[in-house]
């Protein structure tokens, strides 16, 4: 697809957009989301959604990152309004994976940004000592007590008191050992219980990063080609179910049910 860079964001625009999705990725794969999440994001664009993927580099100050990404997104929104939408209103959804979920939660708590809803996949909010290898040993040697800002506890308190996005989809994968969706769902019951949905899907923490393996059949379709197609279907089974569930939540009317 035709990805374009606009004010630090990577954007893909379908012919007749029906909504905008602001995407934020995981901590160590967020610097180039148009590459690491390409298959997922282009699937959303094919379904009619403008995708604005904002890269970021992880630091200890997550509140500062949230401010940086929302400033970048607002510049992209100005571009879209002037060049694509021509002042026509379409809804905006947030989509986050892992640390990207925390950033969307901070944006929805600290800033008056309009969102029709947020999708939070494989939420992770562990403290710095567990999130970063060798940090505990480093801290002991330098006598430093380092932690993300806001801390996991402060983040949950902020969401419980100030989060204003009412419609939310929380996605947990069955084989994800670092997921914290359960604790987030308990917090969400305090701020927006009526329109928060939790879905448990097959997969693991890396399922949203599914990359397309382009199997090129030979001119004469052989048994090996058939086997390749079967393997590809099996590899992407979890990813395809995730994609379908996201599209169904975004637009229950236009996506046919299986």
C-alpha positions as CSV (number, residue, x, y, z in Angstrom):
1,X,0.0,0.0,0.0
2,X,1.0,3.6,-0.4
3,X,2.4,4.6,3.0
4,X,3.3,8.3,3.4
5,X,5.2,10.1,6.2
6,X,3.4,13.1,7.6
7,X,4.8,15.0,10.6
8,X,6.5,12.0,12.1
9,X,3.5,9.7,11.5
10,X,3.1,6.9,8.9
11,X,-0.3,7.1,7.2
12,X,-2.1,4.9,4.7
13,X,-5.4,6.2,3.2
14,X,-8.1,4.0,1.6
15,X,-10.2,5.4,-1.3
16,X,-13.4,6.0,0.7
17,X,-12.4,6.3,4.4
18,X,-15.1,5.6,7.0
19,X,-13.0,6.2,10.2
20,X,-9.5,6.9,11.4
21,X,-7.4,4.5,13.5
22,X,-4.5,5.9,15.5
23,X,-2.1,3.0,16.1
24,X,0.6,2.8,18.8
25,X,2.8,-0.4,19.0
26,X,4.8,-2.2,21.6
27,X,7.8,-0.8,23.4
28,X,10.6,-2.4,21.3
29,X,8.8,-2.6,17.9
30,X,7.2,0.9,17.9
31,X,9.9,2.7,16.1
32,X,8.8,1.5,12.7
33,X,5.1,0.4,13.1
34,X,4.5,0.6,9.3
35,X,7.0,-2.3,9.0
36,X,6.5,-4.4,12.2
37,X,2.7,-4.2,12.1
38,X,2.3,-3.9,8.4
39,X,0.0,-6.9,7.8
40,X,-2.5,-5.8,10.5
41,X,-2.5,-2.2,9.6
42,X,-2.9,-2.7,5.9
43,X,-5.8,-5.1,6.6
44,X,-7.5,-2.3,8.4
45,X,-6.9,0.1,5.6
46,X,-8.3,-2.5,3.1
47,X,-11.5,-2.5,5.2
48,X,-11.8,1.3,4.7
49,X,-10.0,2.8,7.7
50,X,-7.4,5.5,7.5
51,X,-4.4,4.3,9.6
52,X,-2.2,6.8,11.4
53,X,0.7,4.9,13.0
54,X,2.8,7.1,15.2
55,X,6.4,5.8,16.0
56,X,8.0,6.4,19.3
57,X,11.2,5.4,21.2
58,X,10.7,4.0,24.7
59,X,12.0,6.0,27.7
60,X,11.2,5.9,31.4
61,X,8.8,9.0,31.0
62,X,5.7,7.4,29.5
63,X,3.7,10.6,30.1
64,X,6.1,12.5,27.9
65,X,5.8,9.9,25.2
66,X,2.0,10.1,25.3
67,X,2.3,13.9,24.8
68,X,4.7,13.5,21.9
69,X,2.6,11.0,20.1
70,X,-0.7,13.0,20.5
71,X,1.0,16.1,19.3
72,X,2.3,14.2,16.2
73,X,-1.2,12.7,15.7
74,X,-2.9,16.1,15.8
75,X,-0.6,17.3,13.1
76,X,-1.5,14.3,11.0
77,X,-5.2,14.9,11.7
78,X,-4.8,18.5,10.4
79,X,-3.3,17.1,7.2
80,X,-6.1,14.7,6.7
81,X,-8.8,17.3,7.3
82,X,-7.2,19.6,4.8
83,X,-6.2,17.1,2.1
84,X,-8.4,14.1,2.4
85,X,-11.5,14.6,4.5
86,X,-12.1,18.3,3.6
87,X,-13.7,19.0,7.0
88,X,-15.9,16.0,6.8
89,X,-16.3,14.3,10.2
90,X,-15.4,10.6,10.6
91,X,-14.9,8.9,13.9
92,X,-11.4,8.3,15.4
93,X,-10.5,5.1,17.2
94,X,-7.3,4.3,19.2
95,X,-5.6,0.9,18.7
96,X,-2.7,-0.1,20.9
97,X,-0.6,-3.2,21.5
98,X,1.3,-3.9,24.7
99,X,2.9,-0.5,25.8
100,X,0.8,1.2,23.1
101,X,-2.2,0.4,25.3
102,X,-0.7,2.3,28.2
103,X,-0.1,5.3,26.0
104,X,-3.7,5.3,24.8
105,X,-4.9,5.1,28.4
106,X,-2.7,8.0,29.3
107,X,-4.0,10.0,26.3
108,X,-7.6,9.2,27.3
109,X,-6.9,10.3,30.8
110,X,-4.7,13.4,30.4
111,X,-5.9,15.0,27.2
112,X,-9.3,16.1,25.8
113,X,-8.9,14.1,22.7
114,X,-12.1,12.8,21.0
115,X,-12.3,9.1,20.6
116,X,-15.2,6.9,19.4
117,X,-13.5,4.0,21.2
118,X,-10.2,2.3,22.0
119,X,-8.9,-1.2,21.2
120,X,-6.3,-2.4,23.7
121,X,-4.4,-5.6,22.7
122,X,-2.2,-7.5,25.1
123,X,-2.0,-4.7,27.7
124,X,1.2,-4.6,29.6
125,X,2.0,-2.3,32.5
126,X,4.8,-4.0,34.4
127,X,7.3,-1.9,36.5
128,X,10.7,-1.1,34.9
129,X,12.6,-3.7,36.9
130,X,10.5,-6.5,35.3
131,X,10.2,-4.9,31.8
132,X,13.9,-4.2,31.2
133,X,16.5,-7.0,31.4
134,X,19.4,-6.4,33.8
135,X,17.8,-3.2,35.2
136,X,17.6,-4.6,38.7
137,X,21.3,-5.4,38.8
138,X,22.2,-2.1,37.2
139,X,20.1,-0.2,39.8
140,X,21.8,-2.0,42.7
141,X,25.2,-1.1,41.4
142,X,24.5,2.6,40.9
143,X,22.1,2.9,43.9
144,X,19.4,4.2,41.6
145,X,15.7,3.6,42.1
146,X,14.3,3.9,38.5
147,X,10.7,3.5,37.5
148,X,8.4,4.4,34.7
149,X,6.5,7.7,35.0
150,X,3.7,7.3,35.8
151,X,4.3,4.0,37.7
152,X,1.9,1.1,37.1
153,X,0.0,1.9,40.3
154,X,-0.3,5.6,39.3
155,X,-1.4,4.7,35.8
156,X,-4.3,2.5,37.2
157,X,-5.3,5.3,39.6
158,X,-5.3,7.8,36.8
159,X,-7.4,5.6,34.5
160,X,-9.9,4.9,37.3
161,X,-10.4,8.6,38.0
162,X,-9.9,10.4,34.7
163,X,-10.2,8.1,31.7
164,X,-13.0,9.4,29.4
165,X,-13.2,7.0,26.5
166,X,-16.4,5.1,27.1
167,X,-16.3,2.3,24.5
168,X,-13.4,-0.1,24.8
169,X,-12.3,-3.5,23.6
170,X,-9.7,-5.3,25.6
171,X,-8.0,-8.2,23.8
172,X,-6.2,-11.0,25.7
173,X,-4.4,-13.9,24.0
174,X,-4.5,-17.3,25.6
175,X,-0.8,-18.0,25.4
176,X,0.4,-14.5,26.5
177,X,2.4,-14.8,29.7
178,X,3.0,-11.1,30.2
179,X,-0.5,-9.9,29.6
180,X,-2.3,-7.8,32.3
181,X,-5.7,-7.4,30.7
182,X,-7.4,-8.9,33.7
183,X,-6.2,-6.1,36.1
184,X,-7.0,-3.5,33.5
185,X,-10.6,-4.8,33.1
186,X,-11.1,-4.4,36.9
187,X,-9.9,-0.8,36.7
188,X,-12.2,-0.1,33.7
189,X,-15.2,-1.3,35.7
190,X,-14.7,1.8,37.8
191,X,-14.7,4.3,34.9
192,X,-16.6,2.9,32.0
193,X,-18.3,-0.5,32.9
194,X,-21.2,-0.3,30.4
195,X,-19.3,-0.3,27.1
196,X,-16.1,-2.2,28.0
197,X,-15.8,-5.7,26.4
198,X,-13.1,-8.3,27.1
199,X,-12.3,-10.8,24.4
200,X,-10.0,-13.8,24.9
201,X,-8.5,-15.0,21.6
202,X,-6.1,-17.7,20.6
203,X,-2.5,-16.5,20.2
204,X,0.4,-15.0,22.1
205,X,1.8,-11.6,22.8
206,X,3.3,-11.4,19.3
207,X,0.1,-12.3,17.3
208,X,-0.6,-8.7,16.2
209,X,2.8,-8.6,14.6
210,X,1.9,-11.3,12.0
211,X,4.0,-10.8,8.9
212,X,2.7,-11.9,5.5
213,X,4.7,-14.8,4.0
214,X,4.1,-14.4,0.3
215,X,3.9,-18.0,-1.1
216,X,4.1,-17.8,-4.8
217,X,2.6,-20.9,-6.4
218,X,4.3,-22.3,-9.5
219,X,2.7,-22.1,-12.9
220,X,1.4,-25.7,-12.6
221,X,-0.1,-25.8,-9.1
222,X,1.6,-28.8,-7.4
223,X,1.1,-30.8,-4.2
224,X,3.9,-28.7,-2.7
225,X,2.0,-25.5,-3.4
226,X,-1.1,-27.0,-1.8
227,X,0.9,-27.9,1.3
228,X,2.4,-24.3,1.3
229,X,-1.1,-22.8,1.3
230,X,-2.2,-25.1,4.2
231,X,0.8,-24.2,6.3
232,X,0.2,-20.5,5.6
233,X,-3.5,-20.8,6.7
234,X,-2.4,-22.5,9.9
235,X,0.3,-20.0,10.7
236,X,-2.1,-17.1,10.3
237,X,-5.2,-18.7,11.8
238,X,-4.8,-16.7,15.1
239,X,-3.9,-13.5,13.3
240,X,-6.9,-13.8,11.0
241,X,-9.3,-14.4,13.9
242,X,-7.8,-11.3,15.6
243,X,-8.3,-9.2,12.4
244,X,-11.9,-10.4,12.0
245,X,-12.8,-9.6,15.6
246,X,-11.3,-6.1,15.4
247,X,-13.3,-5.4,12.3
248,X,-16.4,-6.8,13.8
249,X,-16.1,-4.6,16.9
250,X,-15.3,-1.5,14.8
251,X,-18.3,-2.0,12.5
252,X,-20.7,-4.8,13.5
253,X,-23.0,-4.0,10.6
254,X,-20.7,-4.3,7.6
255,X,-18.7,-7.3,8.6
256,X,-20.5,-10.6,7.9
257,X,-20.6,-13.0,10.7
258,X,-19.2,-16.5,10.3
